[in-house]
Amino acid sequence: MRKTTFILPAIFVVLVVVLSSVFVVDEREKALVLQFGQIKSVKEDPGLAFKIPFIQEVVKYDDRILSLDTETIEVTPSDDRRLVVDAFARYRIADVVQFRQAVGVGGVRTAEDRLSGILNAQIREVLGADQVTSDTILSADRRALTNRIRDQARAEALSLGLDVVDVRLKQTNLPAQNLEATFARMRAEREREAADEIARGNEAAQRVRALADRTVVETQSEADRDANVTRGEADAERNGIFAEAYGADPEFFAFYRSLQAYETALEGSNSTLVMTPDSEFFEYFKNQGATGAN
C-alpha cells in the first residue's frame, strides 16, 4: 500500500515530464526551440521533436505563402497627375531565426507592419521616378513597375527573414477632387478630336462636290457643243434641201411654206385669227392662188 502511494505520483510526474518534452511540427510550419528567450534549435522538418520541459518553449511560424494588403497612399508620377494606389503582396517566412531576431515576440503582426512600410516606400519611389507617367501606371505596361517594386522590397525584407514572392497593384485611381477636372479635360479632348474629324469630313465633301460640279459643267459643255454641231449640220442640210427644192419649183415651194404657216397658226382648239379677207396670208385659199398652185 505504501509503495502504491509513491509509485502513482511518480508515474504521473514522469508522464507529465515526457509529454512536456514532446511536440509536433506540422508540415505547414517551422518551429523554434527557445530557452530563456534564446534560440536553441530550429525544427523545419515535420514530425515529432523534443525539448527540455519547463525550461524550453516552442514557437511556431507559418511556412506557407501569406498575403498582405497595403494601405492606400497617394503617389505623384513625373507628369504631376496624382494617383491613389494600394497593393497586395505575397510573402513567406524564409529564415525563422532571422525573423525571430528581427521582430521578437511581435511575430507576424509586427513583421507585416514593417513590411507594409517597406512596400509603401518602394511604391512611392518606383512610381514617382523620372520617365514614369500616370499613363504608364494605368496601362498594361505597369507589370514592369510592379516587378521593380517586388525586387526592391525583397532586398529590404531579407533583413526581416522574409521573402517577397509577388507584388501587384490593386487600385490605381485619380483622387476624387481630380476626377471632375480629368473628365472635363477628356471631354474637351474628345470634342476637339470630333471637331477635327468634322472639319476634315467637310473639306473632303467640298472637294468631292467641287469635282462633281466641274464634271457636270464639263459634261454639259461637251454635250452643248456636240448638240450645237449636230444642230448646225442639220440646219445646213435642211437649208440645202430647201434651196434645192426652191430652185426646182419656186411656186410649189412657196405653196408648201404657206401650208406650214397655216398649220402653225391654226394649232390648238382656241386659236383665233382676225384679218381682212383680201390678206396675202390666204393667197392660196383663193381660186386664183389654188389654180396657180395646181
C-alpha positions in Angstrom: 0.0 0.0 0.0 2.8 2.4 0.9 4.6 1.5 -2.4 1.5 2.3 -4.4 1.2 5.7 -2.7 4.7 6.6 -4.0 4.6 4.9 -7.4 1.4 6.5 -8.8 2.6 10.1 -8.2 5.9 9.2 -9.7 4.3 7.8 -12.8 2.2 10.9 -13.1 5.2 13.2 -12.8 7.1 11.1 -15.4 4.2 11.2 -17.8 3.9 15.0 -17.4 7.6 15.4 -18.0 7.5 13.2 -21.1 4.5 14.9 -22.5 6.0 18.4 -21.8 9.2 17.4 -23.7 7.5 16.2 -26.9 5.9 18.5 -29.5 4.8 18.0 -33.1 5.9 20.1 -36.1 3.3 20.3 -38.8 4.4 20.2 -42.5 3.0 23.7 -42.9 5.0 25.1 -40.0 8.5 25.9 -38.8 9.4 25.8 -35.1 11.9 27.4 -32.9 13.0 26.0 -29.5 13.7 28.9 -27.1 15.4 28.8 -23.7 15.1 31.9 -21.7 14.3 33.8 -24.9 17.4 32.5 -26.7 17.1 30.3 -29.8 18.5 26.8 -29.1 17.3 24.9 -32.2 15.3 25.1 -35.4 12.7 22.4 -36.3 11.8 22.7 -40.0 11.1 19.0 -40.8 7.6 17.8 -40.0 7.2 15.1 -37.2 7.9 14.7 -33.5 10.6 16.8 -31.8 11.8 17.1 -28.2 12.7 19.9 -25.8 13.6 20.3 -22.2 10.4 20.6 -20.2 9.6 23.7 -18.2 12.9 25.3 -19.3 12.5 25.5 -23.1 9.5 26.7 -25.1 8.4 26.2 -28.7 7.3 29.0 -31.0 5.8 28.0 -34.3 5.5 30.1 -37.5 3.5 29.5 -40.7 5.7 28.2 -43.5 3.1 28.9 -46.2 2.9 31.9 -48.6 1.0 34.6 -46.8 -0.9 37.7 -48.1 -0.6 41.3 -47.1 -2.8 44.2 -48.3 -1.1 47.6 -48.1 -2.8 50.9 -47.1 -4.0 53.3 -49.7 -1.4 56.0 -50.5 -1.1 58.9 -53.0 1.8 59.0 -55.4 2.8 61.7 -57.9 4.3 60.4 -61.2 6.5 62.6 -63.4 3.6 64.2 -65.2 2.3 65.6 -61.8 -1.0 63.7 -62.0 -1.6 62.4 -58.5 -2.9 58.8 -58.2 -4.4 56.8 -55.4 -2.6 53.5 -55.2 -2.8 50.4 -53.0 -1.2 47.0 -53.5 -1.1 43.5 -52.1 2.0 41.3 -51.6 2.6 37.6 -51.3 5.4 36.7 -48.9 6.7 33.8 -46.8 9.0 33.4 -43.8 12.2 32.3 -45.4 14.5 32.4 -42.3 12.8 31.8 -39.0 15.9 32.6 -37.0 16.4 36.0 -38.6 12.7 36.6 -38.5 12.6 36.0 -34.7 15.6 38.1 -34.1 14.1 41.0 -36.2 10.6 41.1 -34.9 11.0 39.4 -31.5 7.8 38.5 -29.7 5.7 40.7 -32.0 5.6 37.9 -34.5 3.7 38.2 -37.8 1.8 41.3 -36.9 5.0 43.3 -36.3 6.6 41.8 -39.4 3.6 42.8 -41.6 3.6 46.4 -40.2 7.3 46.7 -41.1 6.8 45.0 -44.5 3.9 47.3 -45.3 6.2 50.3 -44.6 8.8 48.9 -47.0 6.2 48.3 -49.7 4.8 51.8 -49.5 8.2 53.3 -49.6 9.1 51.3 -52.7 5.8 52.1 -54.4 6.4 55.8 -53.9 10.0 55.5 -55.1 9.2 53.5 -58.3 6.0 55.2 -59.3 7.4 58.6 -58.6 10.6 58.0 -60.6 11.6 60.0 -63.7 10.0 58.9 -67.0 7.2 57.1 -65.2 3.9 58.8 -66.1 0.4 58.2 -65.0 -0.5 56.8 -68.4 2.2 54.1 -67.9 0.9 53.3 -64.4 -2.7 53.0 -65.7 -1.7 50.9 -68.8 -0.9 47.2 -69.2 2.8 48.0 -69.1 2.8 48.5 -65.4 3.8 44.9 -64.8 7.4 46.0 -65.2 6.9 48.6 -62.5 5.4 46.0 -60.0 8.4 43.8 -60.7 10.7 46.6 -59.7 8.7 47.2 -56.6 8.9 43.5 -55.7 12.6 43.2 -56.3 13.5 46.3 -54.3 11.1 45.3 -51.5 12.5 41.8 -51.4 16.0 43.1 -51.0 14.9 45.1 -47.9 12.7 42.4 -46.5 15.5 39.9 -46.3 16.7 41.7 -43.1 13.3 40.6 -41.6 13.8 37.0 -42.7 11.0 37.4 -45.3 10.9 36.5 -49.0 8.6 38.8 -51.0 7.2 36.5 -53.7 5.0 38.9 -55.6 3.6 42.4 -55.6 0.5 43.6 -57.5 -1.2 47.0 -57.7 -4.9 46.6 -56.8 -6.1 50.2 -57.2 -4.7 53.0 -59.4 -7.2 55.8 -59.5 -7.3 59.5 -59.5 -8.1 61.3 -56.3 -11.8 62.3 -56.0 -11.1 66.0 -56.2 -9.2 65.5 -59.5 -11.8 63.2 -61.2 -14.1 66.0 -62.4 -11.2 68.1 -63.9 -9.8 65.0 -65.6 -13.2 64.1 -67.0 -13.6 67.7 -68.3 -10.2 67.5 -69.9 -11.1 64.2 -71.5 -14.4 65.6 -72.8 -12.6 68.6 -74.2 -10.0 66.4 -76.0 -12.8 64.2 -77.4 -14.8 67.2 -78.6 -11.6 68.7 -80.2 -11.0 65.4 -82.0 -14.6 65.3 -83.1 -14.4 68.9 -84.5 -11.2 68.0 -86.3 -12.9 64.9 -87.9 -15.9 67.0 -88.9 -13.7 69.7 -90.4 -11.7 67.0 -92.4 -15.0 65.5 -93.5 -16.4 68.8 -94.6 -13.2 69.5 -96.5 -13.3 66.2 -98.2 -17.0 66.7 -99.1 -16.3 70.1 -100.6 -13.5 68.6 -102.7 -15.9 65.9 -103.9 -18.7 68.4 -104.6 -16.3 70.7 -106.5 -15.0 67.8 -108.6 -18.6 66.7 -109.3 -19.7 70.3 -110.2 -16.7 70.6 -112.6 -17.5 67.2 -114.1 -21.1 68.3 -114.6 -20.1 71.6 -116.2 -17.6 69.9 -118.5 -20.1 67.2 -119.5 -22.8 69.8 -120.2 -20.4 71.9 -122.2 -19.3 69.0 -124.3 -23.0 68.0 -124.8 -23.9 71.5 -125.7 -21.0 71.7 -128.1 -21.9 68.4 -129.7 -25.6 69.4 -129.9 -24.7 72.7 -131.5 -22.5 71.0 -134.0 -25.2 68.5 -134.8 -27.9 71.2 -134.9 -25.7 73.3 -137.3 -25.1 70.4 -139.5 -28.9 69.6 -139.6 -29.7 73.2 -140.3 -27.2 73.3 -143.1 -28.6 70.1 -144.5 -32.2 71.4 -144.2 -31.3 74.7 -145.8 -29.6 72.8 -148.6 -32.8 70.7 -149.2 -34.9 73.9 -149.1 -32.6 75.6 -151.5 -32.7 72.7 -153.9 -36.5 72.5 -153.7 -36.8 76.2 -154.2 -34.6 76.0 -157.2 -36.6 73.1 -158.7 -40.0 74.7 -158.3 -40.3 78.1 -156.6 -44.0 78.3 -156.8 -44.5 74.8 -155.2 -42.0 75.7 -152.5 -44.0 78.9 -151.8 -47.2 76.9 -151.6 -45.6 74.3 -149.2 -44.3 77.1 -146.9 -47.7 78.7 -146.8 -49.3 75.3 -145.7 -46.7 75.1 -142.9 -47.6 78.7 -141.9 -51.3 77.7 -141.8 -50.7 74.7 -139.7 -48.6 76.6 -137.2 -51.0 79.5 -137.0 -54.1 77.3 -136.5 -52.7 74.9 -133.9 -54.8 74.4 -130.7 -58.5 74.3 -130.1 -58.8 78.0 -129.1 -56.7 79.6 -132.0 -58.4 82.7 -133.4 -57.1 84.8 -136.4 -58.6 88.2 -137.2 -57.6 89.7 -140.6 -59.1 91.1 -143.8 -60.4 88.7 -146.5 -58.0 90.0 -149.1 -54.9 89.4 -146.9 -51.9 87.9 -148.6 -51.9 85.2 -145.9 -54.9 83.5 -147.5 -53.5 83.8 -151.0 -53.6 80.1 -151.7 -57.2 79.8 -150.4 -58.4 81.9 -153.3 -59.3 80.2 -156.6 -56.6 82.0 -158.5 -54.0 81.0 -155.9 -55.1 77.4 -156.0 -55.1 77.4 -159.8 -51.6 78.8 -159.8 -50.5 76.1 -157.3 -52.0 73.4 -159.4 
